Amino acid sequence: MLADLPESSTEADASVVRVLSYNIRSMRDDVGALARVIRACAPDVVCIQEAPRFFRWRKAAARLARASELVHVTGGATASGPMVLSSLRAHVERTEDVLLPRTPGLHQRGFATAVLRFGRARLGVLSCHLSINEAERYGQGKLLLDQLAGMTGPDVPYAVAAGDLNDRPGGRTFGLLAASLQDGWATKPWGKEHTTRLGDPPQRIDAVFATAGVEVLGCGVPMGLPGVAETDLRAATDHLPVLAAVRVPAAPAPKTP
């Protein structure tokens, strides 16, 4: 049994937010199992990768959100795969889907981004799925950091970025991100580390990152979490999810003119 991961909560000076990152392989597997895993994780925010992008993709996104007891915030085909879902606890302040420069012969990539408010805490959220090509991936890592810098400021001091990096902790792009952001697993490991499908060679290629000032309370693959069955993890998709609990301080009150 896993040690307890902090539950969502809101206090006067901070909010605990549960962030889930999950590559769902275009919902080509067992959607019931996928929804059960998501619900058992009780997330406030879900950063999805490989959301449906083609025929009737909005209907598929709505189906997943409904089955997971969440709402669609942004992304899907409009971000070329990344998507953000949230619980009703989140107040959506703004969203933006970004398409990244594309190398001929490689897949289009993008970011799904949102600013969400939990009580007095404002949190920028970015869902990503980086390239399998090393050079393109590294450039996308730089663009990710630029995007977070553009999302954050005095009114939104904190952010998380989560997704399928197609890179390992020893890789150049993973290292680039970890040098500027908190790698959730490395900061406060919880659960299991490796995110590749059960039975595949163990690798950590999915991650949750946080900007400075966010307190990581625990982060890892929720194997053993009550309600997360190994049979569902095997049936849901070809990646394992990453669940993090973070404490986000309240944003400073705006200055009176």
Backbone torsions as a table, in degrees:
resi	resn	phi	psi	omega
1	MET	NA	136.2	179.6
2	LEU	-73.5	149.4	168.8
3	ALA	-63.0	150.9	-176.2
4	ASP	-61.6	137.2	170.1
5	LEU	-98.3	134.4	-176.1
6	PRO	-54.5	140.7	177.3
7	GLU	-79.7	161.7	175.2
8	SER	-60.5	141.3	177.6
9	SER	-162.2	158.6	176.9
10	THR	-130.9	127.4	175.9
11	GLU	-119.3	179.8	-177.6
12	ALA	-63.6	-34.3	-172.6
13	ASP	-113.2	1.7	-177.6
14	ALA	-168.3	163.1	173.9
15	SER	-132.2	138.7	171.9
16	VAL	-91.6	124.1	-175.8
17	VAL	-122.2	131.5	176.8
18	ARG	-98.0	123.0	-175.9
19	VAL	-115.8	126.7	179.0
20	LEU	-115.0	134.6	173.3
21	SER	-115.5	133.4	-172.3
22	TYR	-153.6	121.6	170.9
23	ASN	-87.7	116.8	-170.3
24	ILE	-105.6	9.1	175.0
25	ARG	47.2	49.4	174.6
26	SER	57.1	24.6	178.7
27	MET	57.2	37.6	179.6
28	ARG	-88.0	-2.7	-176.3
29	ASP	-110.0	-144.7	-175.0
30	ASP	-87.1	102.3	-175.7
31	VAL	-68.6	-31.9	176.1
32	GLY	-62.0	-44.0	178.0
33	ALA	-64.6	-41.4	179.1
34	LEU	-59.2	-46.7	-179.1
35	ALA	-65.8	-37.7	178.9
36	ARG	-63.8	-41.3	178.3
37	VAL	-62.1	-46.5	-178.7
38	ILE	-61.3	-46.8	-178.7
39	ARG	-62.0	-40.2	-178.9
40	ALA	-64.0	-28.0	179.5
41	CYS	-77.5	-14.0	178.4
42	ALA	48.6	53.3	-177.0
43	PRO	-79.6	153.1	168.0
44	ASP	-89.0	-30.5	-179.1
45	VAL	-138.0	136.9	173.4
46	VAL	-122.8	121.8	172.8
47	CYS	-95.5	107.9	-177.1
48	ILE	-94.1	144.8	167.6
49	GLN	-124.0	153.4	-175.7
50	GLU	56.3	45.2	169.3
51	ALA	-68.6	155.2	176.6
52	PRO	-54.4	139.4	-174.2
53	ARG	-125.2	-7.5	-170.0
54	PHE	-117.9	-128.9	-170.8
55	PHE	-54.0	122.4	176.9
56	ARG	54.4	41.3	-176.5
57	TRP	-66.8	-33.4	179.2
58	ARG	-63.8	-38.6	178.1
59	LYS	-64.0	-40.9	178.6
60	ALA	-65.1	-41.4	178.9
61	ALA	-63.4	-41.6	178.5
62	ALA	-65.1	-37.3	178.7
63	ARG	-62.6	-44.9	179.8
64	LEU	-65.3	-44.5	180.0
65	ALA	-59.6	-44.6	-179.0
66	ARG	-64.6	-45.0	-179.2
67	ALA	-66.2	-27.7	-178.6
68	SER	-92.8	-0.4	-178.9
69	GLU	62.3	41.3	-179.7
70	LEU	-130.5	-179.8	175.1
71	VAL	-125.1	149.7	176.0
72	HIS	-77.5	127.5	-179.8
73	VAL	-99.2	-51.5	-178.4
74	THR	-168.3	166.5	174.5
75	GLY	88.1	-175.3	-170.3
76	GLY	114.6	-128.7	177.9
77	ALA	-62.7	-32.2	-177.7
78	THR	-67.6	-18.4	175.6
79	ALA	-115.8	10.8	-179.6
80	SER	60.0	41.3	173.1
81	GLY	125.0	-50.4	176.8
82	PRO	-65.9	147.5	-177.6
83	MET	-150.6	155.3	176.5
84	VAL	-124.5	128.2	170.5
85	LEU	-114.2	158.6	176.4
86	SER	-148.2	163.6	170.9
87	SER	-80.5	170.8	177.5
88	LEU	-70.6	-8.7	176.9
89	ARG	-66.8	-27.3	-176.0
90	ALA	-84.7	134.6	169.9
91	HIS	-98.8	120.2	-176.8
92	VAL	-83.6	117.1	-179.6
93	GLU	-93.3	-39.0	175.9
94	ARG	-164.5	159.6	179.7
95	THR	-138.9	158.2	174.2
96	GLU	-157.1	129.9	172.9
97	ASP	-105.0	132.3	-172.6
98	VAL	-122.7	125.3	172.0
99	LEU	-93.9	132.3	-175.1
100	LEU	-91.7	157.1	174.5
101	PRO	-54.5	138.3	-173.2
102	ARG	-112.0	133.4	173.2
103	THR	-83.0	127.3	178.9
104	PRO	-52.5	133.8	-179.7
105	GLY	91.9	-10.5	178.7
106	LEU	-111.9	162.1	-178.2
107	HIS	-67.2	146.9	169.5
108	GLN	-65.4	137.8	177.7
109	ARG	-124.3	162.1	179.3
110	GLY	-161.2	176.9	175.1
111	PHE	-120.1	138.1	166.8
112	ALA	-103.9	123.8	-175.1
113	THR	-131.4	152.4	178.8
114	ALA	-155.2	155.7	167.4
115	VAL	-112.6	120.3	-176.8
116	LEU	-116.7	145.9	178.3
117	ARG	-115.1	132.7	175.6
118	PHE	-123.3	103.3	-172.9
119	GLY	62.2	-123.2	177.7
120	ARG	-96.5	2.2	-179.3
121	ALA	-93.6	128.8	175.4
122	ARG	-108.2	135.5	-175.1
123	LEU	-134.1	122.1	169.7
124	GLY	-77.4	139.2	-177.9
125	VAL	-129.5	133.1	178.4
126	LEU	-133.0	124.6	174.8
127	SER	-106.2	133.4	-174.8
128	CYS	-140.1	156.5	171.9
129	HIS	-141.4	101.2	-170.7
130	LEU	-83.0	164.9	-171.7
131	SER	-67.6	154.0	171.2
132	ILE	-79.7	-13.7	178.8
133	ASN	-87.2	126.3	-171.9
134	GLU	-60.5	-46.1	-177.5
135	ALA	-67.1	-44.7	178.6
136	GLU	-64.8	-40.0	-179.9
137	ARG	-60.4	-42.6	-179.6
138	TYR	-64.2	-41.3	176.1
139	GLY	-62.7	-37.7	177.8
140	GLN	-67.9	-33.0	175.0
141	GLY	-61.7	-41.1	176.9
142	LYS	-64.2	-41.6	179.0
143	LEU	-65.3	-34.2	176.7
144	LEU	-61.6	-46.4	179.0
145	LEU	-63.8	-39.1	176.9
146	ASP	-63.5	-41.2	179.9
147	GLN	-63.4	-43.6	177.7
148	LEU	-63.3	-39.6	178.9
149	ALA	-63.0	-36.8	178.5
150	GLY	-73.3	-25.8	-179.4
151	MET	-80.8	-27.5	-173.0
152	THR	-101.9	155.5	-179.9
153	GLY	176.7	-162.0	-177.7
154	PRO	-57.2	-36.1	-177.6
155	ASP	-85.0	-25.1	177.4
156	VAL	-130.1	83.2	-172.6
157	PRO	-76.1	-15.2	-168.2
158	TYR	-130.5	152.1	-179.5
159	ALA	-154.5	159.0	170.4
160	VAL	-126.4	149.3	172.7
161	ALA	-129.4	134.6	-175.2
162	ALA	-144.8	146.6	176.0
163	GLY	163.7	-170.3	177.9
164	ASP	-91.8	110.6	-175.5
165	LEU	-86.9	-15.4	-171.8
166	ASN	51.7	32.0	-179.9
167	ASP	-149.7	157.1	-178.9
168	ARG	-106.2	166.3	-178.8
169	PRO	-55.2	-28.0	177.8
170	GLY	-84.7	-2.5	-176.9
171	GLY	-79.5	163.3	-175.4
172	ARG	-66.9	-42.2	-177.9
173	THR	-72.9	-43.2	176.3
174	PHE	-58.1	-43.9	178.9
175	GLY	-63.3	-37.3	177.4
176	LEU	-60.1	-46.3	-179.1
177	LEU	-68.8	-42.8	-178.1
178	ALA	-66.9	-22.7	178.7
179	ALA	-74.4	-23.2	-177.5
180	SER	-109.9	-20.9	-175.4
181	LEU	-126.5	164.4	173.5
182	GLN	-81.7	121.5	171.9
183	ASP	-79.2	115.5	-172.2
184	GLY	-54.2	-48.1	-178.3
185	TRP	-63.9	-43.8	-179.0
186	ALA	-67.3	-30.2	-177.9
187	THR	-77.7	-46.2	-177.2
188	LYS	-148.5	79.1	-175.9
189	PRO	-64.9	139.5	-179.7
190	TRP	-151.6	145.8	-179.7
191	GLY	71.3	-142.6	-179.0
192	LYS	-105.1	159.3	-174.9
193	GLU	-91.9	-49.9	-166.3
194	HIS	-80.2	141.3	-171.2
195	THR	-112.4	-1.4	175.7
196	THR	-74.5	159.4	-176.6
197	ARG	-54.5	142.3	178.0
198	LEU	-55.8	129.2	-177.7
199	GLY	98.7	-20.6	176.3
200	ASP	-83.7	163.4	176.0
201	PRO	-54.0	130.3	-174.6
202	PRO	-69.4	124.5	177.6
203	GLN	-145.1	150.9	173.0
204	ARG	-108.3	96.7	-178.0
205	ILE	-116.0	-1.5	176.0
206	ASP	-117.0	143.9	-174.3
207	ALA	-155.7	160.8	170.0
208	VAL	-119.1	126.1	178.0
209	PHE	-114.4	154.4	178.5
210	ALA	-138.0	148.7	176.6
211	THR	-75.9	167.2	177.7
212	ALA	-59.9	144.1	179.9
213	GLY	97.2	-22.7	173.4
214	VAL	-82.2	131.7	178.0
215	GLU	-94.5	117.2	177.3
216	VAL	-82.4	119.1	-177.4
217	LEU	-95.5	-15.0	178.7
218	GLY	167.9	145.5	-177.9
219	CYS	-158.1	131.9	176.0
220	GLY	167.1	-176.8	178.8
221	VAL	-76.5	126.8	-172.1
222	PRO	-82.6	40.3	174.1
223	MET	-68.3	127.6	-176.5
224	GLY	96.2	-9.9	175.3
225	LEU	-66.5	134.8	179.3
226	PRO	-51.8	129.9	-179.9
227	GLY	93.2	-14.5	178.5
228	VAL	-97.2	99.7	-176.9
229	ALA	-88.5	140.3	177.9
230	GLU	-59.4	-35.7	178.2
231	THR	-62.5	-37.8	177.4
232	ASP	-69.9	-40.0	177.9
233	LEU	-60.9	-38.2	179.2
234	ARG	-70.5	-35.1	-174.0
235	ALA	-86.0	-22.9	-168.5
236	ALA	-72.8	-43.1	-174.2
237	THR	-172.8	-176.6	-176.7
238	ASP	-98.7	9.7	173.4
239	HIS	-123.0	160.6	169.8
240	LEU	-98.9	147.1	-179.2
241	PRO	-78.1	159.2	173.3
242	VAL	-118.9	125.7	-179.8
243	LEU	-115.7	131.5	177.7
244	ALA	-129.6	144.7	168.3
245	ALA	-112.1	127.4	-178.5
246	VAL	-129.2	145.2	174.4
247	ARG	-101.0	121.2	-175.8
248	VAL	-109.3	118.0	179.0
249	PRO	-64.1	153.9	175.8
250	ALA	-63.5	142.6	177.2
251	ALA	-69.2	146.2	178.1
252	PRO	-60.0	144.5	176.1
253	ALA	-65.8	142.2	178.8
254	PRO	-62.0	144.1	-179.4
255	LYS	-73.1	140.7	177.0
256	THR	-75.3	130.7	179.5
257	PRO	-60.6	NA	NA
